[in-house]
Amino acid sequence: MAMQPPASILRTARRHLAEARDALDAEIRAYPTPVSGCDAQYNHLLAERRRAHEALRALDSEIHIPTPRAP
């Protein structure tokens, strides 16, 4: 089995995360109202959406690889 190039893997990860985020957004929009502050399912959906956003942001951020200053 041939390995996928990293760029292809990142594109796939971004696509899956974006799909998950969009599905969570749709589920949150369709969630019945009113929502109390202690609604565990709604709060879980919000947390999962936040995780998807953070993961996408992390994939799009610049990669910092610390290197020693002296050889």
BAMIPA-802387 format. One record per residue: residue number from 0; residue in three letters; chain; x, y, z of N, C-alpha, C in turn. Coordinates in Angstrom, 2 decimals, always signed. Example, Ala and Ser with C-alpha at 12.3 -4.5 7.8 and 13.67 -1.06 7.14 Angstrom:
<recs>
(rec 0; 'ALA'; 'A'; (+13.19; -5.69; +7.80); (+12.30; -4.50; +7.80); (+13.20; -3.30; +7.80))
(rec 1; 'SER'; 'A'; (+12.85; -2.25; +7.08); (+13.67; -1.06; +7.14); (+12.90; +0.03; +7.87))
</recs>
This chain:
<recs>
(rec 0; 'MET'; 'A'; (+0.84; -1.18; +0.00); (+0.00; +0.00; +0.00); (+0.89; +1.25; +0.00))
(rec 1; 'ALA'; 'A'; (+0.67; +2.12; -0.97); (+1.47; +3.33; -1.09); (+1.00; +4.38; -0.09))
(rec 2; 'MET'; 'A'; (+1.97; +5.10; +0.46); (+1.63; +6.17; +1.40); (+1.17; +7.40; +0.64))
(rec 3; 'GLN'; 'A'; (+0.19; +8.09; +1.21); (-0.27; +9.34; +0.62); (+0.71; +10.45; +0.99))
(rec 4; 'PRO'; 'A'; (+0.90; +11.40; +0.09); (+1.74; +12.55; +0.44); (+1.06; +13.37; +1.54))
(rec 5; 'PRO'; 'A'; (+1.86; +14.01; +2.38); (+1.30; +14.81; +3.49); (+0.27; +15.84; +3.05))
(rec 6; 'ALA'; 'A'; (+0.50; +16.50; +1.93); (-0.45; +17.52; +1.47); (-1.82; +16.90; +1.20))
(rec 7; 'SER'; 'A'; (-1.83; +15.70; +0.66); (-3.09; +15.01; +0.38); (-3.80; +14.63; +1.68))
(rec 8; 'ILE'; 'A'; (-3.04; +14.19; +2.65); (-3.60; +13.83; +3.95); (-4.20; +15.06; +4.62))
(rec 9; 'LEU'; 'A'; (-3.50; +16.20; +4.54); (-4.02; +17.44; +5.13); (-5.30; +17.90; +4.44))
(rec 10; 'ARG'; 'A'; (-5.33; +17.79; +3.11); (-6.55; +18.16; +2.38); (-7.72; +17.29; +2.82))
(rec 11; 'THR'; 'A'; (-7.47; +16.00; +2.96); (-8.52; +15.07; +3.39); (-8.98; +15.42; +4.81))
(rec 12; 'ALA'; 'A'; (-8.04; +15.69; +5.70); (-8.38; +16.04; +7.08); (-9.21; +17.32; +7.11))
(rec 13; 'ARG'; 'A'; (-8.81; +18.33; +6.34); (-9.56; +19.59; +6.29); (-10.99; +19.35; +5.79))
(rec 14; 'ARG'; 'A'; (-11.10; +18.52; +4.74); (-12.42; +18.25; +4.18); (-13.31; +17.56; +5.22))
(rec 15; 'HIS'; 'A'; (-12.78; +16.56; +5.90); (-13.57; +15.84; +6.90); (-13.95; +16.74; +8.08))
(rec 16; 'LEU'; 'A'; (-13.02; +17.57; +8.52); (-13.32; +18.49; +9.62); (-14.36; +19.52; +9.20))
(rec 17; 'ALA'; 'A'; (-14.25; +20.03; +7.98); (-15.22; +21.01; +7.49); (-16.61; +20.36; +7.38))
(rec 18; 'GLU'; 'A'; (-16.67; +19.12; +6.93); (-17.95; +18.41; +6.85); (-18.54; +18.20; +8.24))
(rec 19; 'ALA'; 'A'; (-17.70; +17.83; +9.20); (-18.16; +17.64; +10.57); (-18.67; +18.95; +11.15))
(rec 20; 'ARG'; 'A'; (-17.92; +20.03; +10.92); (-18.34; +21.35; +11.41); (-19.68; +21.75; +10.81))
(rec 21; 'ASP'; 'A'; (-19.83; +21.54; +9.49); (-21.08; +21.90; +8.82); (-22.25; +21.08; +9.34))
(rec 22; 'ALA'; 'A'; (-22.02; +19.78; +9.59); (-23.08; +18.93; +10.12); (-23.47; +19.38; +11.53))
(rec 23; 'LEU'; 'A'; (-22.48; +19.74; +12.34); (-22.77; +20.24; +13.69); (-23.52; +21.56; +13.63))
(rec 24; 'ASP'; 'A'; (-23.11; +22.45; +12.71); (-23.83; +23.72; +12.55); (-25.29; +23.48; +12.20))
(rec 25; 'ALA'; 'A'; (-25.54; +22.54; +11.28); (-26.91; +22.24; +10.87); (-27.71; +21.65; +12.03))
(rec 26; 'GLU'; 'A'; (-27.08; +20.77; +12.80); (-27.76; +20.16; +13.94); (-28.08; +21.20; +15.01))
(rec 27; 'ILE'; 'A'; (-27.17; +22.13; +15.23); (-27.40; +23.20; +16.21); (-28.52; +24.12; +15.73))
(rec 28; 'ARG'; 'A'; (-28.52; +24.45; +14.44); (-29.60; +25.31; +13.90); (-30.96; +24.63; +14.03))
(rec 29; 'ALA'; 'A'; (-31.00; +23.31; +13.87); (-32.27; +22.58; +13.91); (-32.68; +22.19; +15.33))
(rec 30; 'TYR'; 'A'; (-31.83; +22.48; +16.31); (-32.12; +22.09; +17.68); (-33.36; +22.81; +18.17))
(rec 31; 'PRO'; 'A'; (-34.28; +22.10; +18.82); (-35.53; +22.74; +19.26); (-35.28; +23.82; +20.32))
(rec 32; 'THR'; 'A'; (-36.11; +24.84; +20.29); (-36.03; +25.91; +21.28); (-37.16; +25.74; +22.27))
(rec 33; 'PRO'; 'A'; (-37.16; +26.30; +23.42); (-36.04; +27.00; +24.03); (-35.00; +26.02; +24.57))
(rec 34; 'VAL'; 'A'; (-33.79; +26.53; +24.69); (-32.69; +25.73; +25.21); (-32.29; +26.32; +26.55))
(rec 35; 'SER'; 'A'; (-32.33; +25.49; +27.55); (-31.91; +25.98; +28.87); (-30.39; +25.88; +28.97))
(rec 36; 'GLY'; 'A'; (-29.81; +26.59; +29.92); (-28.37; +26.58; +30.11); (-27.83; +25.22; +30.55))
(rec 37; 'CYS'; 'A'; (-28.72; +24.34; +31.00); (-28.25; +23.04; +31.48); (-28.58; +21.92; +30.50))
(rec 38; 'ASP'; 'A'; (-28.87; +22.25; +29.27); (-29.18; +21.25; +28.25); (-27.88; +20.57; +27.82))
(rec 39; 'ALA'; 'A'; (-27.62; +19.39; +28.33); (-26.34; +18.70; +28.12); (-26.10; +18.39; +26.65))
(rec 40; 'GLN'; 'A'; (-27.11; +17.95; +25.90); (-26.92; +17.61; +24.50); (-26.54; +18.85; +23.69))
(rec 41; 'TYR'; 'A'; (-27.22; +19.95; +23.93); (-26.92; +21.19; +23.20); (-25.51; +21.67; +23.54))
(rec 42; 'ASN'; 'A'; (-25.16; +21.63; +24.82); (-23.82; +22.04; +25.22); (-22.76; +21.14; +24.60))
(rec 43; 'HIS'; 'A'; (-23.06; +19.84; +24.49); (-22.13; +18.90; +23.85); (-21.94; +19.26; +22.37))
(rec 44; 'LEU'; 'A'; (-23.03; +19.59; +21.68); (-22.93; +19.99; +20.27); (-22.07; +21.25; +20.12))
(rec 45; 'LEU'; 'A'; (-22.26; +22.21; +21.02); (-21.45; +23.42; +20.96); (-19.97; +23.11; +21.19))
(rec 46; 'ALA'; 'A'; (-19.68; +22.23; +22.12); (-18.28; +21.86; +22.41); (-17.67; +21.14; +21.22))
(rec 47; 'GLU'; 'A'; (-18.42; +20.24; +20.59); (-17.89; +19.51; +19.44); (-17.64; +20.46; +18.27))
(rec 48; 'ARG'; 'A'; (-18.55; +21.43; +18.07); (-18.35; +22.41; +17.00); (-17.10; +23.23; +17.27))
(rec 49; 'ARG'; 'A'; (-16.90; +23.62; +18.53); (-15.71; +24.39; +18.90); (-14.44; +23.57; +18.63))
(rec 50; 'ARG'; 'A'; (-14.47; +22.29; +18.95); (-13.31; +21.42; +18.69); (-13.03; +21.33; +17.19))
(rec 51; 'ALA'; 'A'; (-14.07; +21.23; +16.37); (-13.88; +21.16; +14.92); (-13.26; +22.46; +14.41))
(rec 52; 'HIS'; 'A'; (-13.76; +23.61; +14.90); (-13.19; +24.90; +14.49); (-11.73; +25.01; +14.91))
(rec 53; 'GLU'; 'A'; (-11.41; +24.60; +16.14); (-10.04; +24.67; +16.63); (-9.11; +23.75; +15.83))
(rec 54; 'ALA'; 'A'; (-9.59; +22.57; +15.48); (-8.77; +21.65; +14.69); (-8.50; +22.21; +13.30))
(rec 55; 'LEU'; 'A'; (-9.51; +22.81; +12.68); (-9.31; +23.43; +11.36); (-8.32; +24.59; +11.46))
(rec 56; 'ARG'; 'A'; (-8.44; +25.40; +12.51); (-7.53; +26.52; +12.70); (-6.10; +26.01; +12.90))
(rec 57; 'ALA'; 'A'; (-5.95; +24.91; +13.65); (-4.62; +24.34; +13.88); (-4.01; +23.83; +12.58))
(rec 58; 'LEU'; 'A'; (-4.84; +23.22; +11.72); (-4.32; +22.73; +10.44); (-3.87; +23.87; +9.54))
(rec 59; 'ASP'; 'A'; (-4.55; +25.00; +9.65); (-4.24; +26.14; +8.79); (-3.16; +27.06; +9.37))
(rec 60; 'SER'; 'A'; (-2.76; +26.83; +10.62); (-1.75; +27.70; +11.21); (-0.37; +27.32; +10.72))
(rec 61; 'GLU'; 'A'; (+0.53; +28.27; +10.87); (+1.91; +28.03; +10.47); (+2.55; +27.02; +11.41))
(rec 62; 'ILE'; 'A'; (+3.33; +26.14; +10.87); (+4.00; +25.14; +11.67); (+5.33; +25.71; +12.15))
(rec 63; 'HIS'; 'A'; (+5.55; +25.63; +13.47); (+6.78; +26.11; +14.03); (+7.58; +24.91; +14.51))
(rec 64; 'ILE'; 'A'; (+8.77; +24.75; +13.96); (+9.65; +23.67; +14.38); (+10.86; +24.32; +15.03))
(rec 65; 'PRO'; 'A'; (+10.96; +24.19; +16.35); (+12.10; +24.81; +17.02); (+13.41; +24.13; +16.59))
(rec 66; 'THR'; 'A'; (+14.39; +24.94; +16.35); (+15.71; +24.41; +15.96); (+16.75; +25.02; +16.88))
(rec 67; 'PRO'; 'A'; (+17.78; +24.25; +17.18); (+18.83; +24.79; +18.05); (+19.61; +25.91; +17.35))
(rec 68; 'ARG'; 'A'; (+20.09; +26.85; +18.12); (+20.85; +27.96; +17.55); (+22.29; +27.59; +17.32))
(rec 69; 'ALA'; 'A'; (+22.77; +26.62; +18.06); (+24.16; +26.17; +17.90); (+24.14; +24.74; +17.35))
(rec 70; 'PRO'; 'A'; (+25.03; +24.43; +16.44); (+25.06; +23.07; +15.88); (+25.48; +22.03; +16.88))
</recs>
